Amino acid sequence: MNQDRRKKLLKLLAAHQTASIRWLADALDVSPATARRDIDWLASRNLLVRTRGGAQSAGPKSQQNPLSSEAFQKSILECAARKRAIAKKAASMCVDGETIIINGGTTTFMMAEFLIEKNMRILTNSFPMAQRLLATSENEIVLSGGNIYREQNVILAPFDNDVTQSHYASKMFTSVYGLSLLGLMEADPLLIQAEQRLIKQAEELIVVADSSKFGRNAGLIMCRLDQVARVITDTDVSDKAVQMLEHQGIQVITVPAEEPRLHAEAAVPGRRHGREPREPWEIGAYI
């Protein structure tokens, strides 16, 4: 049991790079004392680095998410509690044995945390997504071939013979720049090209978008609403937006954002309290 728990602890650090003792204890469903002993045991073998009140991955900092742009790192912190709740709900819809597609957005990137225990084939055009899933799960990962576009955080094949085109997926999960009556909106033509190829290979298109994306227009339409099966968003979405989507025959699923913790001394909510732990980068490394 100790070996399995320590392996999971290393997977969590591989995914998040740094975490507090309290967050790790909550994620592993153990006491802080047990988490601290595991950290000491792993640190003594140079498998992680102890920090004040927590631990970080033993990998060089310069190699952490090397293909994630600064814009991506900034975006993942925006509406983080909403995005994480949406990502968790999206991952709960995935079933072992399925083939699914996940695109390269920040909300979809957060799904990886909740896919650790799954056993699926996952197609993606995001190198950071593939990197995280390979480090933390036993899922089979299929990465599209082609040129890596660092700023857009995607891989795009210059020709129509990409290996992923031979795969069929039951579901595709996609993030968007904006969502309106016109359809799913994107601001970058490279992203349009990458996503439109993947959409054709999925039976069901599921959009993961927090409420700030509604009514947000861009210069490009990725696809029309009649291609969308479901939208997962947060409970701050307006009734008007929900009605607009339902009028188009789209199922709308709303989830509440996780409430932030205000004080380090407060009890850390987690599985033992009926809730999942928050991201380690949201709560810092407390003693």
Backbone as a ProteinNet text record, in pm:
[ID]
protein_1_A
[PRIMARY]
MNQDRRKKLLKLLAAHQTASIRWLADALDVSPATARRDIDWLASRNLLVRTRGGAQSAGPKSQQNPLSSEAFQKSILECAARKRAIAKKAASMCVDGETIIINGGTTTFMMAEFLIEKNMRILTNSFPMAQRLLATSENEIVLSGGNIYREQNVILAPFDNDVTQSHYASKMFTSVYGLSLLGLMEADPLLIQAEQRLIKQAEELIVVADSSKFGRNAGLIMCRLDQVARVITDTDVSDKAVQMLEHQGIQVITVPAEEPRLHAEAAVPGRRHGREPREPWEIGAYI
[TERTIARY]
83.2	0	86.4	197	286.5	342.2	379.3	437.6	337.3	213.9	110.6	83	77.3	47.9	161.5	284.4	397.8	406.8	369.2	366.5	262.6	147.2	43.5	88.7	160	211.1	305	392	483.8	408.7	300.9	219.8	154	107.5	45.8	147.4	268.5	371.1	415.3	416.7	449.9	348	223.1	116.6	116.9	141.8	125.2	256.3	367.4	502.3	526.1	431.2	448.1	315.3	319.5	196	227.1	127	141.4	117	165.5	141.5	-8.2	-79.5	-223.2	-296.3	-256.9	-324.7	-294	-167.8	-130.8	-201.1	-207.3	-278.1	-422.5	-485.6	-625.8	-643.5	-553.5	-562.6	-540	-454.1	-422.1	-511.7	-596.4	-687.5	-610	-505.3	-426.3	-408.3	-347.2	-321	-200.6	-190.4	-71.9	58	53.1	173.1	220.9	124.8	160.5	216.8	154.1	203	344.4	370.5	502.8	607	569.8	663.9	693.9	591.5	613.2	704.9	686	770.5	915.4	936.1	1071.5	1134.7	1057.2	1108.2	1148.6	1064.4	1091.6	1205.1	1210.9	1318	1454	1457.3	1583.8	1638.6	1552.7	1592.9	1597.4	1593.7	1603.6	1493.1	1375.4	1261.7	1172.4	1191.5	1123.7	1208.2	1167.1	1238.7	1145.8	1192.7	1113.9	1112.8	998.2	987.4	927.8	921.9	863.3	712.8	674.2	532.5	481.2	571.3	522.8	634.6	614.9	713.6	697.8	802.9	793.2	859.7	827.5	883.5	1034.7	1100.6	1246.7	1299.9	1211.6	1255.5	1301.7	1396.8	1443.4	1329.5	1326.8	1219.4	1211.8	1327.8	1329.9	1260.7	1235.8	1172.8	1024.6	970.4	831.1	742.1	655.1	565.3	638.9	743.1	824.7	749.5	638.8	566	440.3	425.7	313.3	354.7	280.4	313.9	279.3	333.4	302.8	153.6	93.3	-50.1	-131.8	-88	-157.7	-148.6	-29.8	-10.9	-94.7	-109.5	-192.1	-338.9	-380.9	-521.3	-570.1	-482.7	-526	-560.7	-509.4	-540.2	-668.8	-719.8	-842.8	-964	-1051.7	-1172.9	-1135.4	-1024.6	-970.9	-1068.6	-1140.4	-1233.6	-1348.2	-1394.4	-1501.6	-1451	-1334.4	-1279.1	-1255.1	-1202.9	-1173.7	-1300.9	-1405.9	-1533.7	-1590.5	-1578.6	-1625.8	-1544.1	-1413.1	-1325	-1356.7	-1383.4	-1416.8	-1545	-1644.9	-1771.5	-1749.2	-1670.3	-1643.4	-1574.6	-1475.6	-1403.2	-1494	-1595.5	-1687.1	-1771.7	-1777.9	-1854.8	-1774.1	-1648.2	-1561.3	-1565.2	-1565.6	-1579.6	-1458.1	-1409.5	-1297.3	-1326.2	-1225	-1239.3	-1277.5	-1321.1	-1359.6	-1236.9	-1261	-1165.2	-1225.7	-1153.1	-1202.5	-1097.8	-1143.1	-1054.7	-1060.1	-944.6	-936.7	-850.2	-903.2	-824.4	-735.7	-669.4	-563.7	-599.2	-722.4	-758.5	-720.7	-737.5	-701.2	-801.3	-930.8	-1029.8	-1013.6	-993	-971	-841.4	-739.4	-613.5	-635.3	-727.6	-755.8	-823.2	-879	-941.4	-841.2	-714.7	-613.5	-607.4	-624.1	-619.4	-722.4	-838.1	-948.9	-952.9	-853.6	-845.9	-734.6	-674.1	-560.5	-595	-714.3	-752.3	-825.7	-840.5	-912.4	-820.3	-883.4	-809.8	-874.3	-831.4	-892.9	-785	-827.8	-741.3	-778.8	-681.4	-707	-627	-697.7	-634.7	-628.5	-516.6	-505.8	-407.6	-427.7	-332.5	-252.3	-256.2	-186	-70.1	52.1	167.5	168.3	139.4	134.2	29.2	-85.2	-187.4	-132.9	-71.2	-15.2	93.8	178.3	285.9	230.9	126.3	68.5	1.7	-73	-141.8	-42.7	66.2	166.6	234.3	250	317.8	228.3	96.9	8.2	-91.6	-99.4	-203.9	-152.4	-237.9	-207.6	-286.3	-349.3	-424.4	-330.9	-384.2	-309.5	-325	-214.1	-217	-176.9	-260.1	-231	-216.4	-97.9	-68.6	-62.9	-133.9	-132.4	7.3	42.3	174.2	171	287.2	294	381.3	357	435.5	378.2	466.4	424.7	419	304	284.4	275.7	388	401.5	298.4	277.2	186.9	43.3	0.1	-136.2	-147.8	-33.1	-33.7	-93.1	-75.4	-129.6	-24.7	-52.2	26.2	-64.5	-14.6	-97.3	-19.6	-78.9	-16.3	-37.1	68.4	53.6	-20.5	-37.1	-104.8	-225.5	-302.1	-424.3	-402.6	-280.5	-252.6	-211.4	-262.5	-232	-279	-196.8	-228.1	-359.2	-396.1	-518.8	-644.2	-631.6	-750.1	-800.1	-719.5	-763.3	-838.1	-849.6	-916.5	-1056.4	-1147.6	-1283.9	-1301.5	-1366.9	-1387.3	-1536.1	-1575.4	-1714.9	-1747.1	-1646.2	-1667	-1545.8	-1571	-1464.1	-1496.9	-1400	-1415	-1333.3	-1397.2	-1328.7	-1352.6	-1247	-1258.8	-1281.6	-1327.6	-1353	-1312.8	-1289.5	-1263.9	-1393.3	-1499.1	-1628.7	-1741.1	-1861.5	-1977.5	-2096.3	-2157.3	-2270.7	-2368.4	-2472.4	-2573.1	-2511.6	-2402.6	-2335.1	-2262.5	-2224.6	-2155.1	-2039.6	-1942.4	-1822.4	-1720.8	-1668.2	-1583.4	-1437	-1348.1	-1204.8	-1144.1	-1032.5	-967.9	-846.9	-803.4	-680.8	-711.8	-675.3	-705.5	-635.6	-518.3	-450.3	-531.1	-592.3	-675.6	-798.8	-856	-971.7	-936.2	-822.4	-780.3	-758.2	-693.7	-664.3	-791.7	-884.6	-1005.2	-1103.3	-1116.4	-1211.8	-1177.5	-1050.3	-1009.7	-1054.8	-1038.2	-1072.4	-1222.6	-1298.9	-1444.3	-1505	-1451.1	-1504.4	-1490.3	-1403.9	-1374.9	-1448.7	-1534.2	-1604.2	-1753.9	-1814.9	-1959.8	-2033.6	-1975.6	-2042.2	-1943.8	-1982.6	-1899.2	-1950.3	-1863	-1897.3	-1810.3	-1874.2	-1803.5	-1788.9	-1668.8	-1644.7	-1608.6	-1695.9	-1677.1	-1734.6	-1653.8	-1707.6	-1795.2	-1873.5	-1976.6	-1921.2	-1793	-1735.5	-1722.5	-1730.5	-1716	-1844.7	-1959	-2086.3	-2099.7	-2139.1	-2154.6	-2023.2	-1915.6	-1782.8	-1757.1	-1747.4	-1734	-1588.9	-1558.2	-1426.1	-1447.4	-1340.3	-1353.8	-1378.4	-1368.5	-1376.1	-1474.4	-1549.3	-1642.9	-1580.3	-1561.9	-1504.1	-1605.7	-1727.6	-1835.1	-1969.6	-2075.9	-2210.4	-2263.7	-2364.6	-2421	-2487.4	-2533.2	-2600.6	-2505	-2374.6	-2277.9	-2247.2	-2299.2	-2269.9	-2377.5	-2338.4	-2433.7	-2459.8	-2353.4	-2367.3	-2272	-2310.1	-2224	-2218.3	-2097.4	-2078.3	-2025.9	-2094.9	-2055.8	-2082	-2061.9	-2082.2	-2217.3	-2255.4	-2389.5	-2407.2	-2302.4	-2315.3	-2364.5	-2381	-2430.1	-2571.2	-2602.7	-2734	-2843.1	-2964.9	-3079.3	-3098.3	-3072.7	-3087.5	-2992.7	-2868.3	-2770.9	-2811.9	-2859.9	-2904.7	-3022.2	-3117.1	-3234.6	-3195.3	-3098.3	-3051.4	-2994.9	-2916.2	-2856.8	-2962.1	-3049	-3152.7	-3246.2	-3270.4	-3352.8	-3287.6	-3154.3	-3080	-3068.8	-3133.8	-3130.2	-3006.6	-2937.7	-2814.5	-2844.1	-2792.2	-2806.5	-2706.6	-2755.1	-2670.3	-2656.6	-2533.1	-2503.8	-2429.4	-2482.1	-2417.4	-2363.1	-2246.2	-2183.1	-2136.4	-2146.3	-2100.2	-1948.2	-1893.2	-1748.7	-1712.3	-1590.7	-1544.5	-1514.4	-1559.6	-1536.2	-1391	-1328.7	-1189.3	-1177.6	-1065.1	-1038.6	-967.5	-1012.8	-962.6	-846.3	-833.2	-730.1	-656.6	-528.7	-448.3	-489.8	-542.8	-577.8	-708.7	-787.2	-917.2	-895.5	-993.7	-986.7	-984.3	-901.3	-889.4	-997.2	-1092	-1197.1	-1142.6	-1197.2	-1150.5	-1245.6	-1197.3	-1285	-1344.1	-1267.9	-1320.7	-1435.6	-1446.8	-1552.6	-1654	-1649.1	-1746.8	-1710.8	-1586.1	-1545	-1405.8	-1371.9	-1239.3	-1143.3	-1014.9	-917.5	-900.9	-865.8	-842.5	-702.6	-674.6	-543.4	-437.2	-319.1	-215.2	-168.7	-168	-123.7	-226	-347.9	-448.1	-435.3	-379.3	-381.3	-243.2	-137.3	-4.5	47.8	166.4	231	229.3	130.3	119.5	182.2	225.3	280.3	165
-121.1	0	125.8	125.1	239.9	270.1	164.1	181.4	243.7	195.8	250.9	397.2	428.2	566.1	660.5	615.4	699.4	718	615	626.8	730.6	728.2	826.7	966.3	979.9	1110.3	1166.5	1081.7	1126.7	1164.8	1092.9	1127.1	1263.5	1290.6	1419.5	1532.8	1512	1614.6	1628.1	1516.1	1524.5	1609.3	1601.2	1677.6	1823.7	1850	1985.4	2055	1981.2	2032.2	2065.3	2131.3	2163.5	2151.8	2117.5	2100.5	2111.8	2153.1	2160.4	2023.5	2005.5	1880.8	1858.5	1964.4	1949.8	1906	1962.9	1924.5	1778.3	1738.1	1600.4	1503.2	1536.8	1450.4	1433.6	1541.8	1537.7	1455.5	1476.4	1403.5	1254.5	1217.4	1076.9	1013.4	1096.7	1049.7	990.2	1063.3	1021.8	1142	1120.8	1230.4	1311.1	1438.5	1517.5	1453.3	1385.7	1320.1	1209.7	1133.2	1026.9	1086.4	1192.2	1258	1311.5	1367.1	1420.6	1307.8	1193.4	1079.2	1029.5	1025	982.3	1079.5	1208.8	1310.5	1291.8	1269	1247.4	1123.3	1015.9	889.7	909.4	977.3	998.4	1098.7	1200.7	1300.6	1238.1	1143	1077.4	994.7	963.3	887.2	974.8	1107.4	1206.2	1192.5	1146.8	1132.2	1255.7	1344	1472.7	1568.4	1693.8	1796.3	1848.5	1843	1899.4	2051.1	2111.3	2256.8	2293.6	2421	2466.1	2438.9	2336	2302.1	2215.9	2158.6	2077.6	2008.3	1991	1923.3	1969.9	1947.3	1976.7	1866	1859.1	1757.1	1769.7	1656.4	1656.8	1702.3	1712.5	1754.8	1898.8	1934	2072.3	2165.4	2282.4	2377.8	2418.4	2426.2	2470.4	2372.3	2248.5	2148.2	2131.4	2210.2	2195.7	2257.8	2175.7	2222	2308.2	2256.7	2339.1	2390.1	2325.5	2368.2	2446.8	2487.4	2571.2	2717.4	2795.2	2936	3014.8	3134.7	3222.6	3254.2	3271.3	3300.4	3184.1	3061.3	2943.4	2938.8	2964.8	2961.7	3069	3184	3290.9	3253.9	3196.8	3163.3	3056.4	2963	2852.1	2899.6	3017.8	3073.2	3155.4	3190.9	3268.7	3177.5	3215.8	3136.2	2992	2972.4	2838	2747.2	2799.7	2716.3	2668.8	2755	2716.3	2611.2	2636.8	2545	2406.2	2402.5	2272.5	2192	2259	2189.7	2137.9	2217.8	2175.8	2057.5	2065	1956.2	1826	1836.2	1717.8	1652.6	1733	1680.4	1616	1680.3	1624.8	1488.8	1479.1	1352.3	1241.2	1278.4	1177.5	1112.3	1174.8	1119.8	1019.6	1003.4	913.5	773.5	673.4	533.9	454.5	365.8	280.3	208.6	200.9	133.7	226.6	347.9	444	503.2	555.1	643.4	782	878.2	1014.8	1109.8	1229.5	1335.5	1450.9	1505.6	1622.8	1727.2	1847.6	1950.2	2024.3	2129.2	2189.6	2310.2	2325.9	2440.9	2423	2529.3	2522.7	2441.7	2451.9	2373.9	2225.3	2191.5	2051.4	1999.8	2085	2045.2	2000.9	2066.3	2030	1894	1840.9	1709.3	1600	1621.5	1516.8	1468.4	1561	1522.4	1416.6	1422.8	1333	1210.4	1197	1081.6	984.9	1009.3	929.6	781	752.3	612.7	549.6	621.9	568.4	481.3	404.9	321	336.8	438.3	472.4	501.3	520.2	575.4	722.4	810.4	954.3	1016.8	1076.3	1148.8	1296.1	1359.5	1501.8	1568.4	1698	1776.2	1869.5	1845.8	1928.1	1849.5	1896.9	1827.7	1833.1	1948.3	1950.6	1855.3	1841.9	1747.2	1604.6	1569.5	1435.8	1410.3	1509.6	1497.7	1470.8	1541.8	1525.7	1389.4	1346.7	1218.5	1102.2	1112.5	1006.7	995.4	1108.7	1107.9	1061.3	1073.4	1050.2	937.6	876.7	776.7	660.7	558.2	443	446.7	559.1	571.8	562.1	510.2	510.4	648.7	711.8	847.8	846.8	906.1	921.3	1070.1	1110.3	1251.2	1276.8	1378.7	1410.7	1454	1423.6	1460.6	1595.3	1652.4	1778.8	1879.8	2006.4	2115.4	2159	2189.9	2238	2390.3	2444.2	2588.2	2624.2	2675.8	2696.6	2794.4	2905.4	3007.7	2957.1	2880.6	2826.4	2698.3	2638.5	2519.6	2397.8	2389.3	2277.6	2223.3	2101.5	2039.8	2028.8	2072.2	2074	2013.8	1909.9	1845.6	1932.1	1952.1	2035	1964.7	1833.3	1757.5	1684.8	1619.7	1552.2	1404.3	1366.5	1224.9	1203	1286	1274.4	1138.7	1075.9	942.3	939.3	1048.8	1049.1	1036.9	1061.6	1054.2	911.8	814.6	675.1	630.5	716.4	682.3	743.3	668	715.4	734.9	842.4	870.3	882.4	830.6	842.3	984.3	1054.6	1190.5	1276.5	1404.4	1503.2	1613.9	1646.6	1756	1874.2	1988.8	2105	2229.1	2307.7	2440.9	2537.9	2656.9	2757.2	2894.9	2984.7	3124.2	3193.3	3159.8	3220	3133.7	3161.2	3082.6	3176.8	3173.3	3261.6	3191	3261.4	3204.2	3166.1	3231.7	3200.9	3066.7	3023.9	2897.1	2906.7	2814.9	2816	2907.5	3001.5	3105.9	3084	3114.7	3116	3240.5	3285	3406.3	3377.2	3249.8	3214.2	3113.9	3145.7	3053.3	2918.7	2915	2786.8	2694.7	2750.9	2670.9	2620.6	2703.8	2662.4	2540.8	2548.1	2438.2	2310	2322.3	2203.9	2139.4	2220.3	2165.3	2110.2	2174.5	2127.7	1988.4	1957.2	1822.9	1718.8	1750.9	1655.6	1637	1744	1737	1631.5	1618	1523.2	1377.9	1352.3	1214.6	1171.2	1258.4	1225.1	1214.9	1118.5	1102	1213.1	1257.7	1356.8	1467	1592.5	1706.7	1768.8	1773	1827.3	1949.9	2063	2188.7	2211.8	2242	2278.2	2426.4	2508.1	2652.9	2718	2792.8	2863.5	2979.2	3034.4	3131.8	3260	3290.2	3411.2	3401.3	3278.3	3259.5	3288.7	3297.7	3316.5	3460.5	3473.4	3604.8	3666.7	3593.9	3644.4	3612.7	3715.1	3695.8	3708.7	3639	3648.5	3656.2	3666.8	3685.4	3558.3	3441.6	3315.7	3219.6	3146.3	3045.6	2908	2836.5	2702.6	2602.2	2608.2	2523.7	2580.9	2539.3	2585.2	2509.1	2566	2503.8	2369.8	2348.7	2221.7	2103.1	2128	2019.6	1984.2	2063.1	2045.3	1960.8	1860.5	1775.8	1827.7	1865.5	1910.1	2026.4	2107.1	2212.9	2198.4	2192.1	2189	2325.8	2390.9	2523.5	2535.5	2655.7	2674.4	2739.8	2742.4	2787.7	2938.9	3013.2	3156.9	3192.1	3092.3	3118.4	3176.3	3267.2	3331.9	3238.6	3260.2	3181.6	3200.9	3322	3350.8	3265.8	3250	3169.2	3022.7	2973.9	2834.9	2810.9	2901	2887.4	2890.8	2974.5	2982	2847.9	2785	2656.3	2545.8	2543.2	2439	2452.6	2574.8	2596.8	2535.5	2524.2	2462.6	2310.5	2256	2112	2063.8	2153.9	2120.4	2097.7	1989.2	1964.9	2052.7	2126.2	2214.5	2156.3	2136.5	2082.8	2190.8	2228.8	2332.2	2272.1	2318.2	2270.6	2390.9	2383.4	2495.4	2498.7	2617.6	2632.3	2598.3	2549.7	2520	2650	2660.6	2782.3	2789.3	2907.7	2921.5	2916.7	2868	2870.6	3000.8	3068.1	3201.3	3199.4	3094.4	3093.7	2960.8	2967.7	2844.8	2756.9	2819.8	2742.9	2665.7	2702.6	2636.6	2492.1	2409.7	2268.6	2259.6	2172.3	2156.6	2060.7	2107.7	2018	1913.6	1794.5	1688.2	1572	1456.6	1341.3	1301.1	1318.6	1279.4	1369.9	1488.2	1581.9	1594.3	1502.6	1502.3	1591.2	1644.4	1729.8	1692.6	1726.9	1699.8	1810	1779.2	1883.1	1979.7	2104	2202.4	2184.8	2258.3	2249.7	2302.8	2241.3	2286.7	2427.5	2467.7	2602.4	2706.5	2666.6	2761	2790.1	2698.1	2715.4	2742	2726	2753.4	2640.7	2658.1	2555	2603.3	2554.6	2593.8	2486.5	2529.6	2433.4	2365.4
0	0	0	79.8	81.8	-56.5	-128.4	-261.5	-357.6	-355.1	-443.9	-410.1	-280.7	-240.4	-282.2	-264.5	-301.8	-452.9	-526.5	-671.9	-714.3	-648.8	-681.2	-642.8	-530.4	-488.9	-596.7	-650.1	-755.1	-882.3	-911.8	-1029.2	-1010.4	-889.7	-862.4	-880	-832.7	-848.3	-993.5	-1066.5	-1208.9	-1283.3	-1238.7	-1304.4	-1262.9	-1132.8	-1079.3	-1046.2	-1047.9	-1021.2	-873.7	-806.1	-665.1	-592.3	-463.4	-386.4	-237.6	-161.1	-16.1	46.8	171.7	243.8	261.5	294.3	317.3	191.3	77.1	-47.9	-81.7	-65.9	-95.9	-1.7	127.1	221.9	182.2	138.8	98.1	-29.4	-125.7	-253	-234.8	-139.1	-114.7	-9.2	54.4	158.6	276.4	319.2	435.1	527.5	641.6	733.9	685.3	725.3	689.8	737.6	852.6	904	809.4	754.6	659.6	531.7	484.4	362.9	384.8	503.6	534.5	537.5	594.1	597.1	456.2	371.5	233	159.5	183.8	121.4	165.7	295.6	348	285.8	274.6	218	72.2	-4.3	-146.6	-166.6	-80.6	-91.4	-62	31.7	67	-49.5	-144.6	-262.7	-388.2	-365.2	-474	-577.8	-532.5	-623.1	-623	-526.5	-522.1	-439.5	-436	-359.1	-250.3	-125.7	-15.8	-26.8	4.6	11	146.5	176.6	302.4	300.1	374.8	382.6	269.9	189.5	78.4	4.3	-126.6	-210	-352.8	-430.8	-573.8	-652.4	-778.3	-866.1	-872.1	-886.4	-891.7	-1026.2	-1126.9	-1259.5	-1260.4	-1346.1	-1354.9	-1389.3	-1325.4	-1348.7	-1494.3	-1558.1	-1697.8	-1789.7	-1740.9	-1825.6	-1795.4	-1703.7	-1666.7	-1773.9	-1832.6	-1937.3	-2039.3	-2104	-2192.6	-2313.9	-2349.1	-2467.1	-2433.6	-2307.9	-2270.1	-2279.5	-2355.6	-2372.5	-2247.5	-2239.3	-2126.6	-2123.2	-2241.1	-2248.7	-2192.1	-2220.4	-2168.3	-2016.5	-1962.6	-1817	-1748.3	-1812.5	-1756.6	-1764	-1876.8	-1897.7	-1800.8	-1765.2	-1679.7	-1539.1	-1499.8	-1368.9	-1368.8	-1487.4	-1496.3	-1475.8	-1384.8	-1354.8	-1321.5	-1249.4	-1226.4	-1153.4	-1052.6	-976.6	-1065.2	-1153.8	-1246.2	-1345.2	-1401.4	-1501.9	-1443.6	-1321.1	-1260.9	-1236.3	-1190.4	-1168.2	-1300.1	-1405.7	-1537.5	-1588.3	-1570.5	-1614.6	-1541.7	-1413.1	-1334.5	-1386.4	-1416	-1469	-1604.9	-1689.2	-1821.8	-1811.3	-1723.3	-1706.9	-1654.7	-1575.2	-1521.2	-1630.5	-1746.6	-1858	-1940.5	-1907.7	-1983.1	-1922.5	-2007.9	-1966.4	-2012.8	-1927.4	-1965	-2096.1	-2182.4	-2310.4	-2423.7	-2391.4	-2494.4	-2564.1	-2682.9	-2748.3	-2747.9	-2692.3	-2686.7	-2744.5	-2778.4	-2826.8	-2728.5	-2695.3	-2608.1	-2677.6	-2693.7	-2760.9	-2662.3	-2707.6	-2628.5	-2545.1	-2499.7	-2417.6	-2272.2	-2192.9	-2051.4	-1970.3	-2002.2	-1928.4	-1957.9	-2083.9	-2119.6	-2057.5	-2047.6	-1985.1	-1841.1	-1772.1	-1632.9	-1620.1	-1729.5	-1724.3	-1688.3	-1722.1	-1702.5	-1558.3	-1463.7	-1321.9	-1288.1	-1354.2	-1321.4	-1413	-1500.5	-1589.6	-1547.4	-1431.1	-1385.4	-1375	-1322	-1297.7	-1415.4	-1525.2	-1641.6	-1726.3	-1815.7	-1909.9	-2046.5	-2117.6	-2246.6	-2350.2	-2473.9	-2577.6	-2592.4	-2576.4	-2580.7	-2694.1	-2788.7	-2898	-2860.3	-2885.9	-2855.7	-2951.2	-2973.9	-3053.2	-2963.4	-2832.4	-2734.6	-2675.2	-2697.8	-2641.5	-2488.4	-2424.9	-2278.1	-2220.8	-2288.7	-2244	-2251.6	-2363.3	-2378.6	-2275.2	-2251.5	-2153.4	-2014.2	-1977.7	-1844	-1829.5	-1930.3	-1922.9	-1919.9	-1994.9	-1993.8	-1858.5	-1790.5	-1661	-1547.6	-1563.1	-1448.5	-1467.5	-1585.1	-1607.3	-1690.2	-1702.3	-1785.9	-1916.4	-1946.2	-2070.9	-2191.5	-2302.7	-2428	-2490.7	-2523.3	-2575.6	-2722.7	-2806.5	-2948.9	-2975.9	-3016.2	-3039.5	-3189.5	-3234.2	-3376.6	-3418.6	-3543.3	-3594.5	-3664.3	-3683.5	-3754.8	-3685.6	-3715.2	-3658.7	-3525.1	-3431.2	-3299.8	-3302.2	-3267	-3258.7	-3110.4	-3058.1	-2914.8	-2859.8	-2928.6	-2876.5	-2870.6	-2973.6	-2976	-2895.3	-2859.7	-2775.4	-2845.8	-2978.6	-3054.5	-3150.9	-3198	-3304.6	-3425.5	-3540.7	-3661.6	-3777.2	-3838.8	-3953.4	-4078	-4156.6	-4276.4	-4389.2	-4377.1	-4481.9	-4423.4	-4507.7	-4464.4	-4435.6	-4402.3	-4375.1	-4230.2	-4141	-3998	-3946.4	-3860.9	-3810.5	-3732.9	-3667.5	-3588.6	-3675	-3805.4	-3890.9	-3909.9	-3873.3	-3883.9	-3759.4	-3659.1	-3533.6	-3528.1	-3468.6	-3443.9	-3294.2	-3255.3	-3113.3	-3082.9	-2966.5	-2925.8	-2880.8	-2823.8	-2773.6	-2805.2	-2828.5	-2834.2	-2735.6	-2651.1	-2555.8	-2607	-2619.4	-2673	-2589.1	-2571.3	-2515.2	-2630.5	-2598.9	-2702.1	-2652.2	-2746.1	-2710.9	-2670.4	-2743.8	-2714.5	-2769.4	-2722.9	-2762.4	-2779.3	-2897	-2924.3	-3016.5	-3053.4	-3143.5	-3277.8	-3314.3	-3440.5	-3435.9	-3314.7	-3301.5	-3204.7	-3218.8	-3136.9	-3203.1	-3126.3	-3181.6	-3141.8	-3234	-3206.7	-3269.1	-3213.4	-3262.5	-3350.2	-3354.1	-3425	-3536.6	-3661.2	-3772.2	-3759.8	-3694.1	-3674.9	-3584.7	-3480.3	-3391.6	-3464.9	-3549	-3628.9	-3712.1	-3779.5	-3866.9	-3787.8	-3671.9	-3590.5	-3537.8	-3486	-3423.3	-3526	-3640.7	-3739.6	-3790.4	-3796.7	-3837.6	-3735.2	-3607.6	-3502.4	-3487.7	-3506.3	-3489.6	-3581.1	-3700	-3798.6	-3753.1	-3656.5	-3616.6	-3490.7	-3436.9	-3313	-3336.1	-3267.7	-3277.7	-3203.5	-3092.2	-3008.2	-2971.2	-2992.6	-2957.7	-2828.1	-2727.5	-2596	-2571.2	-2546.8	-2523.4	-2373.7	-2329.1	-2188.8	-2187.3	-2130.1	-2135.2	-2010.2	-1937.9	-1822.5	-1869.4	-1777.8	-1813.5	-1875	-1853.6	-1912.3	-2064.3	-2117.9	-2262	-2339.8	-2270.4	-2339.6	-2388.5	-2515.8	-2575.9	-2617.3	-2599.1	-2636.4	-2783	-2864.3	-3007.9	-3052.8	-3158.1	-3220.8	-3372	-3443.5	-3587.6	-3665.7	-3600.5	-3672.8	-3606.2	-3687.9	-3638.3	-3656.4	-3545.7	-3552.2	-3604.1	-3550.8	-3600.4	-3556.5	-3623	-3589.2	-3468.9	-3406.2	-3286.7	-3315.9	-3438.5	-3468.1	-3467.2	-3455	-3443.8	-3298	-3204.9	-3062.6	-2996.4	-2919.5	-2847.7	-2706.8	-2634.8	-2496.5	-2468.6	-2372.1	-2320.8	-2168.8	-2114.9	-1970.2	-1928.5	-1837	-1792	-1642.3	-1588	-1444.6	-1417.5	-1291.9	-1254.2	-1264.8	-1297.6	-1318.6	-1458.5	-1542.7	-1678.6	-1672	-1761.8	-1760.5	-1812.2	-1765	-1812.8	-1962.7	-2009.1	-2152.5	-2236.2	-2190	-2262.7	-2263.9	-2150.8	-2142.5	-2236.5	-2234.4	-2321.1	-2467.7	-2501.6	-2639.6	-2685.5	-2601	-2636.8	-2641.6	-2543.3	-2540.6	-2659.5	-2704.7	-2823.2	-2947.1	-2943	-3053.7	-3038.3	-2935.6	-2913.8	-2841.4	-2772.3	-2701.4	-2553.4	-2498.1	-2354.2	-2279.1	-2180.9	-2100.9	-1960.3	-1918.1	-1785	-1707.9	-1592.3	-1511.1	-1381.9	-1342.6	-1218.9	-1137.2	-1005.1	-921.4	-913.5	-912.3	-894	-750.7	-732.8	-599.1	-526.5	-402.3	-324.9	-279.5	-291	-246.6	-95.6	-48.6	94.2	128.5	234.6	266.7	363.8	445.8	548.2	548	570	574.7	690.6	799.2	917.5	900.5	798.7	778.8	737.6	767.3	726.4	575.7	522.1	378.4	330.5	248.1	202.8	107.8	113.2	25.2	29.5	-13.9	-24.4	110.1	217.8	347.5	391.1	327	361.7	248.6	155	46.7	-69.7	-71.3	-179.7	-224.4	-348.3	-400.4	-356.6	-342.6	-309.8	-425.4	-393.9	-497.8	-554.1	-663.9	-724.8	-628.2	-625.4	-534.1	-563.4	-692.9	-724	-685.5	-647.3	-602.9	-453.3	-376.6	-232.6	-173.3	-252.2	-201.7	-114.8	-65.3	19.2	162.1	236.1	376.2	464.9	581.8	679.6	749.7
[MASK]
+++++++++++++++++++++++++++++++++++++++++++++++++++++++++++++++++++++++++++++++++++++++++++++++++++++++++++++++++++++++++++++++++++++++++++++++++++++++++++++++++++++++++++++++++++++++++++++++++++++++++++++++++++++++++++++++++++++++++++++++++++++++++++++++++++++++++++++++++++++++++++++++

